[in-house]
């Protein structure tokens, strides 16, 4: 019985990722989003918005300096950005207009490399 419990525990631990498992490049944006969401970060936040086109925003950071930002739209599309400073995240989640803040401060400034 102890043997089965040990195997079960190892399977659970091995399935959860950590920051060391994040790639520098990904094969697709969907792969990147999935991997980021399944990794354990020191900062993991999600904010539902009242925006006309942004449904929610998510932020993940290992070092509490910069991290990954995922923007989920009302049409079901998600955009992922890398190396977004935590200060930018804090301003974004408190913005009066999420769309305006995204277009002026994030879009075109933080890229995620796809192979």
Contact map, one row per residue, 1 for C-alpha under 8 A:
1111100000000000000000000000000000000000000000000000000000000000000000000000000000000000000000000000000000000000000
1111110000000000000000000000000000000000000000000000000000000000000000000000000000000000000000000000000000000000000
1111111000000000000000000000000000000000000000000000000000000000000000000000000000000000000000000000000000000000000
1111111100000000000000000000000000000000000000000000000000000000000000000000000000000000000000000000000000000000000
1111111110000000000000000000000000000000000000000000000000000000000000000000000000000000000000000000000000000000000
0111111111000000000000000000000000000000000000000000000000000000000000000000000000000000000000000000000000000000000
0011111111100000000000000000000000000000000000000000000000000000000000000000000000000000000000000000000000000000000
0001111111110000000000000000000000000000000000000000000000000000000000000000000000000000000000000000000000000000000
0000111111111000000000000000000000000000000000000000000000000000000000000000000000000000000000000000000000000000000
0000011111111100000000000000000000000000000000000000000000000000000000000000000000000000000000000000000000000000000
0000001111111110000000000000000000000000000000000000000000000000000000000000000000000000000000000000000000000000000
0000000111111111000000000000000000000000000000000000000000000000000000000000000000000000000000000000000000000000000
0000000011111111000000000000000000000000000000000000000000000000000000000000000000000000000000000000000000000000000
0000000001111111100000000000000000000000000000000000000000000000000000000000000000000000000000000000000000000000000
0000000000111111100000000000000000000000000000000000000000000000000000000000000000000000000000000000000000000000000
0000000000011111110000000000000000000111000000000000000000000000000000000000000000000000000000000000000000000000000
0000000000000111111110000000000000000111000000000000000000000000000000000000000000000000000000000000000000000000000
0000000000000001111111000000000000000011100000000000000000000000000000000000000000000000000000000000000000000000000
0000000000000000111111000000000000000011100000000000000000000100000000000000000000000000000000000000000000000000000
0000000000000000111111000000000000000000000000000000000000000000000000000000000000000000000000000000000000000000000
0000000000000000111111100000000000000010000000000000000000000000000000000000000000000000000000000000000000000000000
0000000000000000011111110000000000110010000000000000000000000000000000000000000000000000000000000000000000000000000
0000000000000000000011111100000000000000000000000000000000000000000000000000000000000000000000000000000000000000000
0000000000000000000001111100000000000000000000000000000000000000000000000000000000000000000000000000000000000000100
0000000000000000000000111110000000000000000000000000000000000000000000000000000000000000000000000000000000000001111
0000000000000000000000111111101100000000000000000000000000000000000000000000000000000000000000000000000000000000111
0000000000000000000000001111101100000000000000000000000000000000000000000000000000000000000000000000000000000000011
0000000000000000000000000111111100000000000000000000000000000000000000000000000000000000000000000000000000000000011
0000000000000000000000000111111110000000000000000000000000000000000000000000001100000000000000000000000000000000010
0000000000000000000000000001111111000000000000000000000000000000000000000000000000000000000000000000000000000000000
0000000000000000000000000111111111100000000000000000000000000000000000000000000000000000000000000000000000000000000
0000000000000000000000000111111111110000000000000000000000000000000000000000000100000000000000000000000000000000000
0000000000000000000000000000111111111000000000000000000000000000000001000000000100000000000000000000000000000000000
0000000000000000000000000000011111111100000000000000000000000000000000000000000000000000000000000000000000000000000
0000000000000000000001000000001111111110000000000000000000000000000000000000000000000000000000000000000000000000000
0000000000000000000001000000000111111110000000000000000000010000000100000000000000000000000000000000000000000000000
0000000000000000000000000000000011111110000000000000000000000000000000000000000000000000000000000000000000000000000
0000000000000001100000000000000001111111000000000000000000000000000000000000000000000000000000000000000000000000000
0000000000000001111011000000000000111111100000000000000000000000000000000000000000000000000000000000000000000000000
0000000000000001111000000000000000000111110000000000000000000000000000000000000000000000000000000000000000000000000
0000000000000000011000000000000000000011111100000000000000011100000000000000000000000000000000000000000000000000000
0000000000000000000000000000000000000001111100000000000000011111000000000000000000000000000000000000000000000000000
0000000000000000000000000000000000000000111110000000000000111101000000000000000000000000000000000000000000000000000
0000000000000000000000000000000000000000111111000000000001111000000000000000000000000000000000000000000000000000000
0000000000000000000000000000000000000000001111100000000001110000000000000000000000000000000000000000000000000000000
0000000000000000000000000000000000000000000111110000000111100000000000000000000000000000000000000000000000000000000
0000000000000000000000000000000000000000000011111000000111000000000000000000000000000000000010000000000000000000000
0000000000000000000000000000000000000000000001111100001110000000000000000000000000000000000000000000000000000000000
0000000000000000000000000000000000000000000000111110011110000000000000000000000000000000000000000100000000000000000
0000000000000000000000000000000000000000000000011111011000000000000000000000000000000000000000000000000000000000000
0000000000000000000000000000000000000000000000001111111000000000000000000000000000000000000000001110000000000000000
0000000000000000000000000000000000000000000000000111111000000000000000000100000000000000000000000000000000000000000
0000000000000000000000000000000000000000000000000011111000000000000000001110000000000000000000000010000000000000000
0000000000000000000000000000000000000000000000001111111110000000000000111100000000000000000000000110000000000000000
0000000000000000000000000000000000000000000000011111111110000000000000111100000000000000000000000000000000000000000
0000000000000000000000000000000000000000000001111000011111000000000000111000000000000000000000000000000000000000000
0000000000000000000000000000000000000000000001111000011111100000000011110000000000000000000010000000000000000000000
0000000000000000000000000000000000000000000111100000000111110000000011100000000000000000000000000000000000000000000
0000000000000000000000000000000000000000001111000000000011111000001111000000000000000000100000000000000000000000000
0000000000000000000000000000000000010000111110000000000001111100001110000000000000000000000000000000000000000000000
0000000000000000000000000000000000000000111100000000000000111111111100000000000000000100000000000000000000000000000
0000000000000000001000000000000000000000111000000000000000011111111000000000000000000000000000000000000000000000000
0000000000000000000000000000000000000000010000000000000000001111111000000000000000000000000000000000000000000000000
0000000000000000000000000000000000000000011000000000000000001111111000000000000000000100000000000000000000000000000
0000000000000000000000000000000000000000000000000000000000001111111000000000000000001110000000000000000000000000000
0000000000000000000000000000000000000000000000000000000000001111111100000000000000111100000000000000000000000000000
0000000000000000000000000000000000000000000000000000000000111111111110000000000001111100000000000000000000000000000
0000000000000000000000000000000000010000000000000000000000111000011111000000000111110000000000000000000000000000000
0000000000000000000000000000000000000000000000000000000011110000001111100000000111010000100000000000000000000000000
0000000000000000000000000000000010000000000000000000000011100000000111110000011110000000000000000000000000000000000
0000000000000000000000000000000000000000000000000000011111000000000011111000011100000000000000000000000000000000000
0000000000000000000000000000000000000000000000000000011110000000000001111101111000000000000000000000000000000000000
0000000000000000000000000000000000000000000000000000111100000000000000111111110000000000000000000000000000000000000
0000000000000000000000000000000000000000000000000001111000000000000000011111100000000000000000000000000000000000000
0000000000000000000000000000000000000000000000000000100000000000000000001111100000000000000000000000000000000000000
0000000000000000000000000000000000000000000000000000000000000000000000011111110000000000000000000000000000000000000
0000000000000000000000000000000000000000000000000000000000000000000000011111111000000000000000000000000000000000000
0000000000000000000000000000000000000000000000000000000000000000000001111001111100000000000000000000000000000000000
0000000000000000000000000000100000000000000000000000000000000000000001110000111110000000000000000000000000000000000
0000000000000000000000000000100110000000000000000000000000000000000111100000011111000000000000000000000000000001000
0000000000000000000000000000000000000000000000000000000000000000000111000000001111110000000000000000000000000111000
0000000000000000000000000000000000000000000000000000000000000000001110000000000111110000000000000000000000000111000
0000000000000000000000000000000000000000000000000000000000000000011100000000000011111000000000000000000000000110000
0000000000000000000000000000000000000000000000000000000000000000011110000000000011111101100000000000000001000100000
0000000000000000000000000000000000000000000000000000000000000000111000000000000000111111100000000000000000000000000
0000000000000000000000000000000000000000000000000000000000001001111000000000000000011111110000000000000000000000000
0000000000000000000000000000000000000000000000000000000000000000100000000000000000001111111000000000000000000000000
0000000000000000000000000000000000000000000000000000000000000000000000000000000000011111111100000000000010000000000
0000000000000000000000000000000000000000000000000000000000100000000010000000000000011111111110000000000000000000000
0000000000000000000000000000000000000000000000000000000000000000000000000000000000000111111111000000000000000000000
0000000000000000000000000000000000000000000000000000000000000000000000000000000000000011111111100000000000000000000
0000000000000000000000000000000000000000000000000000000000000000000000000000000000000001111111100100110000000000000
0000000000000000000000000000000000000000000000100000000010000000000000000000000000000000111111100100000000000000000
0000000000000000000000000000000000000000000000000000000000000000000000000000000000000000011111110000000000000000000
0000000000000000000000000000000000000000000000000000000000000000000000000000000000000000001111111100100000000000000
0000000000000000000000000000000000000000000000000000000000000000000000000000000000000000000001111100000000000000000
0000000000000000000000000000000000000000000000000010000000000000000000000000000000000000000000111111100000000000000
0000000000000000000000000000000000000000000000001010010000000000000000000000000000000000000110111111110000000000000
0000000000000000000000000000000000000000000000000010110000000000000000000000000000000000000000001111111000000000000
0000000000000000000000000000000000000000000000000000000000000000000000000000000000000000000000001111111100000000000
0000000000000000000000000000000000000000000000000000000000000000000000000000000000000000000100101111111111000000000
0000000000000000000000000000000000000000000000000000000000000000000000000000000000000000000100000111111111100000000
0000000000000000000000000000000000000000000000000000000000000000000000000000000000000000000000000011111111100000000
0000000000000000000000000000000000000000000000000000000000000000000000000000000000000000000000000001111111100000000
0000000000000000000000000000000000000000000000000000000000000000000000000000000000000001000000000000111111101000000
0000000000000000000000000000000000000000000000000000000000000000000000000000000000010000000000000000111111111100000
0000000000000000000000000000000000000000000000000000000000000000000000000000000000000000000000000000011111111100000
0000000000000000000000000000000000000000000000000000000000000000000000000000000000000000000000000000000001111110000
0000000000000000000000000000000000000000000000000000000000000000000000000000000000000000000000000000000011111110000
0000000000000000000000000000000000000000000000000000000000000000000000000000000011110000000000000000000001111111000
0000000000000000000000000000000000000000000000000000000000000000000000000000000011100000000000000000000000011111100
0000000000000000000000001000000000000000000000000000000000000000000000000000000111000000000000000000000000000111110
0000000000000000000000011100000000000000000000000000000000000000000000000000000000000000000000000000000000000011111
0000000000000000000000001111100000000000000000000000000000000000000000000000000000000000000000000000000000000001111
0000000000000000000000001111000000000000000000000000000000000000000000000000000000000000000000000000000000000000111
